[in-house]
């Protein structure tokens, strides 16, 4: 795992304990867990479907728009 042995992991854990304290570690772990969970959820969900109604164009409007373009 990234070339880290057990000794390196223990040293990193001790440094984290000194920096943040034992009381904040559960909060940090919970926050990281929620972030990972939200990231996985966001990447696995399909894209949202656009359900806004489209404007219907009648044949008369199409012809009227073409005539205006030709006249200019």
Buried (B, 14 or more C-beta within 10 A) or exposed (E): EEEEEEEEEEEEEEEEEEEEEEEEEEEEEEEEEEEEEEEEEEEEEEEEEEEEEEEEEEEEEEEEEEEEEEEE
